[in-house]
Amino acid sequence: MKKDRKAAFEKVGLYPVIMEKFCRGRSPIEVLDGAIRGGAKIVQFREKGLSDSRMLHLAMSFRERTAKDGVLLVINDRVDIALAVEADGVHLGQEDFPLAAARKIAPDLLIGVSTHSLEEALAAMEWGADYINVGPIFATGTKEGFVRVLGPEAVTAIGAKVKMPFTVMGGIKESNVGDVLRRGARKVAVVTAVTEAGDVEKATRSLVEKIAGWKGLTDETHGNG
């Protein structure tokens, strides 16, 4: 199971993160369905202010839809909910449930960790994360409190040192996604670029194709295309 999940994650390009507060008044399920139709192969369910019962109900709906379409489902922060709905993974922040403890109780889940510096990225790698997220790359309104913006140059700097899959995130939209792709990013996590789009399916498909195009160009350059 874990092996299959890791293999599926390797093929991921666009990584939509869905939060109800950024869905422009629409149901997060409606946004999820649009993202899946647009070609997303992974989604993260991320909610902070909901009751446990509401969060579990939504997560179960996410699981039903993603399982039907063969899409990986990652739950933000909540290892218990990830296990309860049989998600594929859990994503942990620096102040969330400790990675080592999550690995002990959920050995078959993909475990991702948010990192905001090279030091945090290397620590997550050492502790055995399956992937890390690097960010915020650009200024973003989806993170509460002050978080230092790393800039697109961090993609090259951190990517050169971290020998594991990584996503990049933070203020990335279609207009600037090329800035991270040309620096080596191949897995791009976004929130509002998908969730606030007037046409979620179209926005998702456009980003999926743009990321895939850069990956194809890189493979061809290295003789793998």
C-alpha positions as CSV (number, residue, x, y, z in Angstrom):
1,M,0.0,0.0,0.0
2,K,2.7,2.5,1.0
3,K,4.8,1.5,-2.0
4,D,1.8,2.2,-4.4
5,R,1.1,5.5,-2.8
6,K,4.7,6.6,-3.2
7,A,4.7,5.5,-6.8
8,A,1.5,7.5,-7.4
9,F,3.0,10.6,-5.7
10,E,6.0,10.5,-8.0
11,K,3.7,11.2,-10.9
12,V,2.0,14.2,-9.3
13,G,2.5,17.6,-10.9
14,L,-0.2,19.9,-9.6
15,Y,-1.1,19.5,-5.9
16,P,-4.4,21.4,-5.1
17,V,-5.0,22.2,-1.4
18,I,-8.7,22.8,-0.7
19,M,-9.9,25.1,2.1
20,E,-13.6,26.0,2.5
21,K,-12.9,29.6,3.3
22,F,-11.2,30.1,0.0
23,C,-13.9,28.5,-2.2
24,R,-15.7,31.7,-2.9
25,G,-18.9,30.6,-1.1
26,R,-19.0,27.3,-3.0
27,S,-19.0,23.9,-1.4
28,P,-15.5,22.4,-1.1
29,I,-16.9,19.3,-2.6
30,E,-17.9,21.3,-5.7
31,V,-14.4,22.6,-6.0
32,L,-12.9,19.1,-5.4
33,D,-15.1,17.7,-8.2
34,G,-13.9,20.5,-10.6
35,A,-10.2,19.8,-9.7
36,I,-10.6,16.1,-10.3
37,R,-12.3,16.7,-13.7
38,G,-9.4,19.1,-14.5
39,G,-6.9,16.3,-14.0
40,A,-5.6,16.7,-10.5
41,K,-4.1,13.4,-9.2
42,I,-3.8,14.5,-5.6
43,V,-5.7,16.8,-3.3
44,Q,-5.1,17.9,0.2
45,F,-8.1,18.5,2.5
46,R,-7.1,21.4,4.8
47,E,-9.4,22.8,7.5
48,K,-8.6,24.5,10.8
49,G,-11.8,25.9,12.3
50,L,-14.4,23.2,11.8
51,S,-15.8,21.0,14.5
52,D,-14.4,17.4,14.5
53,S,-17.8,16.0,13.3
54,R,-18.0,18.5,10.4
55,M,-14.4,17.9,9.5
56,L,-14.8,14.1,9.5
57,H,-18.0,14.3,7.4
58,L,-16.3,16.5,4.8
59,A,-13.2,14.3,4.8
60,M,-15.3,11.2,4.2
61,S,-16.9,12.9,1.2
62,F,-13.5,13.8,-0.1
63,R,-12.4,10.2,0.3
64,E,-15.4,8.8,-1.5
65,R,-14.8,11.0,-4.6
66,T,-11.0,10.7,-4.7
67,A,-11.1,6.9,-4.3
68,K,-13.6,6.6,-7.2
69,D,-11.3,8.5,-9.5
70,G,-7.9,7.1,-8.3
71,V,-6.8,10.4,-6.8
72,L,-4.5,10.6,-3.8
73,L,-6.1,12.2,-0.7
74,V,-3.9,13.9,1.9
75,I,-5.4,15.3,5.2
76,N,-3.7,18.3,6.7
77,D,-2.6,18.0,10.3
78,R,-5.1,15.4,11.6
79,V,-3.6,12.0,11.6
80,D,-6.7,10.6,13.4
81,I,-9.0,11.8,10.6
82,A,-6.6,10.6,7.9
83,L,-6.7,7.1,9.5
84,A,-10.5,7.2,10.0
85,V,-11.3,7.9,6.4
86,E,-8.5,5.7,5.0
87,A,-6.7,8.6,3.3
88,D,-3.4,8.1,1.5
89,G,-1.4,10.6,3.6
90,V,-1.2,13.3,6.1
91,H,0.6,16.7,5.9
92,L,2.2,18.2,9.0
93,G,3.3,21.7,9.8
94,Q,6.2,22.6,12.0
95,E,3.9,23.0,15.0
96,D,1.6,20.1,14.2
97,F,1.7,16.5,15.4
98,P,5.3,15.3,15.4
99,L,6.5,13.4,12.4
100,A,8.1,10.5,14.4
101,A,4.8,9.9,16.4
102,A,2.8,10.1,13.2
103,R,5.0,7.5,11.5
104,K,4.6,5.2,14.5
105,I,0.8,5.2,14.5
106,A,0.3,5.5,10.7
107,P,3.2,3.6,9.0
108,D,1.3,3.1,5.7
109,L,0.5,6.8,5.2
110,L,2.5,9.2,3.1
111,I,3.7,11.9,5.5
112,G,4.5,15.3,4.2
113,V,6.1,18.1,6.2
114,S,5.9,21.9,5.6
115,T,9.3,23.5,5.7
116,H,10.3,27.2,5.5
117,S,14.1,26.9,5.3
118,L,16.9,24.6,4.2
119,E,17.5,23.6,7.8
120,E,13.9,22.6,8.3
121,A,13.9,20.7,4.9
122,L,17.0,18.7,5.9
123,A,15.6,17.9,9.3
124,A,12.4,16.6,7.8
125,M,14.4,14.5,5.4
126,E,16.5,13.1,8.3
127,W,13.3,12.3,10.3
128,G,11.9,10.2,7.4
129,A,9.3,12.4,5.7
130,D,8.0,11.0,2.4
131,Y,8.0,14.5,0.9
132,I,8.4,18.0,2.0
133,N,6.7,21.3,1.0
134,V,8.9,24.3,0.6
135,G,7.4,27.8,1.0
136,P,6.0,30.3,0.9
137,I,7.7,31.1,-2.4
138,F,5.7,34.2,-2.9
139,A,3.5,36.4,-0.6
140,T,0.3,34.6,0.2
141,G,-2.9,35.3,2.0
142,T,-3.6,31.7,3.0
143,K,-1.2,31.5,5.8
144,E,-2.0,33.2,9.1
145,G,0.7,35.2,10.9
146,F,4.1,36.3,9.6
147,V,6.0,33.8,7.5
148,R,9.2,34.9,5.7
149,V,8.8,34.7,1.9
150,L,11.6,32.6,0.5
151,G,11.5,33.7,-3.2
152,P,11.7,31.4,-6.2
153,E,15.5,31.2,-5.9
154,A,14.9,28.9,-2.8
155,V,13.6,26.2,-5.1
156,T,17.0,25.8,-6.7
157,A,18.9,26.2,-3.4
158,I,16.8,23.7,-1.4
159,G,16.2,21.4,-4.3
160,A,20.0,20.9,-4.7
161,K,20.4,19.7,-1.1
162,V,17.2,17.7,-0.6
163,K,17.3,14.3,-2.1
164,M,13.6,13.5,-1.9
165,P,10.3,14.5,-3.5
166,F,9.3,18.1,-2.7
167,T,6.4,20.4,-3.5
168,V,6.6,24.2,-3.6
169,M,3.8,26.5,-2.4
170,G,2.8,30.0,-1.5
171,G,1.3,32.6,-3.8
172,I,1.9,30.5,-6.9
173,K,-0.5,31.1,-9.8
174,E,-0.5,30.5,-13.5
175,S,1.1,33.9,-14.1
176,N,4.2,33.0,-12.0
177,V,4.3,29.2,-12.0
178,G,7.0,29.4,-14.7
179,D,9.3,31.1,-12.2
180,V,9.4,27.9,-10.0
181,L,9.3,25.4,-12.9
182,R,12.4,26.9,-14.5
183,R,14.2,26.6,-11.2
184,G,13.5,22.9,-10.9
185,A,10.1,22.5,-9.2
186,R,8.0,19.7,-10.7
187,K,5.3,19.4,-8.0
188,V,3.4,22.6,-7.4
189,A,0.9,23.1,-4.5
190,V,-1.7,25.8,-4.8
191,V,-4.8,27.0,-3.0
192,T,-6.5,30.0,-4.5
193,A,-5.2,29.4,-8.0
194,V,-7.7,26.5,-8.1
195,T,-10.2,27.2,-5.3
196,E,-11.0,30.8,-6.2
197,A,-11.0,30.2,-10.0
198,G,-14.3,31.0,-11.8
199,D,-13.9,27.7,-13.7
200,V,-12.1,25.3,-11.4
201,E,-11.9,22.5,-14.0
202,K,-10.3,24.8,-16.6
203,A,-7.9,26.4,-14.1
204,T,-6.8,23.0,-12.9
205,R,-6.3,21.6,-16.4
206,S,-4.3,24.6,-17.5
207,L,-1.9,24.3,-14.5
208,V,-1.7,20.5,-14.9
209,E,-0.7,20.8,-18.5
210,K,1.8,23.6,-17.9
211,I,3.6,21.6,-15.2
212,A,3.6,18.5,-17.3
213,G,5.0,20.4,-20.2
214,W,8.0,21.5,-18.2
215,K,8.5,18.0,-16.9
216,G,8.4,16.6,-20.4
217,L,10.9,19.2,-21.6
218,T,13.3,18.3,-18.8
219,D,13.0,14.6,-19.5
220,E,13.7,15.2,-23.2
221,T,16.8,17.3,-22.3
222,H,18.1,14.5,-20.2
223,G,17.4,11.8,-22.8
224,N,14.4,10.3,-21.2
225,G,11.7,11.7,-23.4
